Amino acid sequence: MTDLPKQLAAKFLVLDGPDGSGKSTQLAMLARHLTAGGADVECVRDPGGTDVGDRIRALLLDRGSGNIGATCEVLLFMASRAQLVEERIRPALGAGKVVLCDRFISATIAYQGASGVPAETILDVGRAAVGDCWPDLTIVLDLPAAAGMRRIGVPGGNRRGSDAPGGRTLPLFGDRLESRRVEYHERVRANFLALCRPEAYPRPVVRVDAGASAETVFERVLAELGQAFGNADDEHA
């Protein structure tokens, strides 16, 4: 485990999961941990992370955008993703950095899949968008839908939001995706868990129980990274 920052050089890692699972908190903790261990870390978010991507992100999450169809959502997410890969992820990996990404194609399978778009369709569009640039490991932080909604200040998924952890004030009903009812978010969670099955996704996906304290969840994240990469041959020594 002590060599983990070195083992993760030029690796692409994604933290994903249902709303309220703590992925942004865990990504920040992981970035600090790896940087302290000597790793060169590039943190990105999806959608967004580029000028083009941030504009697409604002459109997708704005309740004023109206009723965007699920297939249109898939294409918008993939457009943002294609730019993120070209502009930031590939160059960072080429420079030997650890790339930590907040969400990726796994999220589109979970969310737009919950709206009825088949996973295989999303994967096909994803292959066109990112080519061979898939995460070396995706960690799904798993949390029941109702608990996640409470964490982000939208209890029941359909009441007025309150101040969320970290000082973020949610608008009425949360953003356009957070505002959907808890039944939708239960389907999202089921789709994330389905990705953990062998051969459900082009690269490995593992589940981490996100129901504990941030510190306990972080230890679980490190354990999964150690299991996946800790025994690999160190090609960067």
C-alpha positions in Angstrom: 0.0 0.0 0.0 2.9 2.4 0.7 3.9 2.2 -3.0 0.3 2.9 -4.2 0.9 6.5 -5.4 3.8 5.2 -7.6 1.8 2.3 -8.9 -1.0 4.6 -10.0 1.1 6.7 -12.3 -0.6 7.1 -15.7 -3.7 5.4 -14.4 -7.2 6.7 -15.0 -9.6 6.3 -12.0 -13.2 7.2 -11.7 -15.3 7.8 -8.6 -19.0 7.5 -9.3 -22.3 6.6 -7.6 -25.8 7.9 -6.7 -26.4 11.4 -5.7 -25.3 12.0 -2.1 -22.8 9.1 -2.1 -19.9 11.4 -1.3 -17.9 10.9 -4.4 -16.6 14.5 -4.6 -15.5 14.3 -0.9 -13.7 11.0 -1.5 -12.0 12.2 -4.7 -10.6 15.2 -2.8 -9.4 13.0 0.0 -7.8 10.6 -2.5 -6.1 13.5 -4.4 -4.6 14.8 -1.2 -3.4 11.3 -0.1 -1.8 10.5 -3.5 -0.2 13.9 -3.8 1.3 13.5 -0.3 2.7 10.2 -1.4 4.5 11.9 -4.4 2.0 11.3 -7.2 1.3 13.9 -9.8 -2.5 14.1 -9.8 -4.9 15.6 -12.3 -8.5 16.0 -11.0 -11.4 16.4 -13.5 -15.2 16.4 -13.3 -17.7 15.0 -15.8 -19.6 16.7 -17.3 -17.4 19.7 -17.5 -13.8 20.3 -16.9 -13.3 22.3 -20.1 -14.8 25.5 -21.4 -17.1 23.6 -23.8 -17.9 21.0 -21.1 -18.8 23.5 -18.5 -21.3 25.1 -20.9 -22.9 21.7 -21.6 -22.9 21.0 -17.8 -24.8 24.2 -17.1 -27.4 23.3 -19.8 -27.9 19.7 -18.4 -28.3 20.6 -14.8 -30.4 23.8 -15.2 -34.1 23.2 -14.3 -34.8 26.0 -16.8 -33.6 23.8 -19.7 -37.0 22.0 -19.6 -37.7 18.5 -20.7 -34.5 17.3 -22.4 -35.0 13.8 -23.8 -32.9 11.0 -22.4 -31.2 10.3 -25.8 -30.4 14.0 -26.1 -28.9 13.9 -22.6 -26.7 11.0 -23.6 -25.4 12.9 -26.6 -24.8 16.0 -24.6 -22.9 14.1 -21.9 -20.8 12.4 -24.5 -19.9 15.6 -26.3 -18.6 17.1 -23.0 -16.8 13.8 -22.3 -15.1 13.7 -25.7 -13.7 17.2 -25.2 -12.6 16.3 -21.6 -10.7 13.2 -22.9 -9.0 15.1 -25.7 -8.2 18.3 -23.8 -7.3 17.0 -20.4 -7.4 13.3 -19.7 -5.2 12.0 -22.6 -2.5 14.6 -22.1 -2.4 14.0 -18.4 -2.1 10.3 -18.8 0.6 10.8 -21.4 2.5 12.9 -18.9 2.4 10.0 -16.3 -0.2 11.7 -14.1 -2.9 9.9 -12.0 -6.2 11.1 -13.4 -9.0 11.2 -10.9 -12.4 11.8 -12.5 -15.7 12.7 -10.7 -18.2 10.6 -12.8 -17.8 9.2 -16.3 -19.7 6.9 -18.8 -20.8 4.8 -15.8 -23.0 7.7 -14.7 -24.7 8.0 -18.1 -25.5 4.3 -18.0 -26.9 4.7 -14.5 -28.9 7.9 -15.0 -30.0 7.8 -18.6 -30.4 4.1 -18.3 -32.9 4.8 -15.6 -34.8 7.0 -18.1 -35.0 4.1 -20.6 -31.9 4.3 -22.8 -30.4 0.8 -23.2 -26.9 0.3 -21.7 -25.5 -1.1 -24.9 -26.7 2.1 -26.8 -24.9 4.3 -24.3 -21.7 2.1 -24.5 -21.8 2.4 -28.3 -22.0 6.2 -28.2 -19.4 6.2 -25.4 -16.9 4.2 -27.6 -17.4 6.8 -30.3 -16.8 9.7 -27.8 -13.7 8.4 -25.9 -12.2 5.7 -28.2 -10.0 3.5 -26.0 -9.7 6.0 -23.2 -11.7 4.0 -20.5 -10.9 4.2 -16.8 -8.5 1.6 -15.4 -10.9 1.3 -12.5 -14.3 2.7 -11.6 -15.2 2.8 -7.9 -19.0 3.0 -7.3 -19.8 4.5 -3.9 -23.0 2.8 -3.1 -25.8 4.3 -0.9 -29.6 3.8 -0.8 -31.5 6.4 -2.8 -33.4 7.8 0.2 -30.2 8.2 2.2 -28.5 10.0 -0.7 -31.5 12.4 -1.1 -31.3 13.2 2.6 -27.6 14.0 2.3 -28.1 16.5 -0.5 -31.0 18.1 1.2 -33.8 16.7 -1.0 -35.6 14.3 1.4 -38.0 12.1 -0.5 -36.6 13.5 -3.7 -39.5 15.9 -4.2 -39.4 18.6 -1.5 -37.6 21.9 -1.2 -33.8 21.5 -0.8 -31.9 22.9 2.1 -28.2 23.8 2.6 -26.2 20.8 1.6 -22.9 19.6 3.2 -20.0 21.8 2.2 -22.0 25.0 2.1 -23.7 24.3 -1.3 -27.3 25.7 -1.2 -29.6 23.6 -3.4 -32.3 25.3 -5.4 -35.9 24.2 -5.2 -35.9 20.4 -5.7 -32.2 20.4 -6.3 -30.8 20.6 -9.9 -32.7 19.2 -12.9 -31.4 15.6 -12.3 -31.4 15.6 -8.5 -35.1 16.8 -8.5 -36.4 13.5 -9.9 -38.4 11.4 -7.5 -36.8 8.8 -5.3 -38.1 5.9 -7.4 -35.9 7.2 -10.3 -32.9 7.3 -8.0 -33.5 3.8 -6.9 -33.3 2.7 -10.6 -30.1 4.7 -10.9 -28.6 2.8 -7.9 -29.6 -0.5 -9.4 -27.9 0.4 -12.7 -24.7 1.4 -10.9 -24.7 -2.0 -9.0 -25.3 -3.8 -12.3 -22.1 -2.3 -13.7 -20.1 -4.2 -11.0 -20.9 -7.5 -12.7 -18.2 -9.1 -14.8 -18.2 -7.9 -18.4 -21.0 -5.3 -17.8 -18.5 -2.5 -18.6 -15.3 -2.4 -20.7 -13.1 -2.0 -17.7 -13.3 -3.1 -14.0 -16.0 -1.6 -11.7 -16.0 -2.2 -7.9 -18.5 -1.3 -5.2 -17.7 0.5 -2.0 -20.3 0.8 0.8 -20.6 4.6 1.2 -22.9 4.5 4.2 -20.2 5.1 6.9 -18.2 8.1 7.9 -16.0 9.8 5.2 -12.9 8.4 6.9 -14.2 4.8 6.9 -15.3 5.0 3.3 -11.9 6.4 2.4 -10.2 3.4 4.0 -12.4 1.2 1.9 -11.5 3.1 -1.3 -7.8 2.7 -0.5 -8.3 -1.0 0.1 -9.9 -1.4 -3.3 -7.1 0.5 -5.0 -4.6 -1.6 -3.2 -6.2 -4.8 -4.3 -6.4 -3.6 -7.9 -3.0 -2.0 -8.3 -0.9 -2.6 -5.2 0.7 -5.8 -6.3 1.3 -4.6 -9.9 4.9 -4.5 -11.2 6.3 -1.0 -10.7 7.1 0.1 -14.2 7.8 3.7 -13.1 10.5 3.1 -10.5 
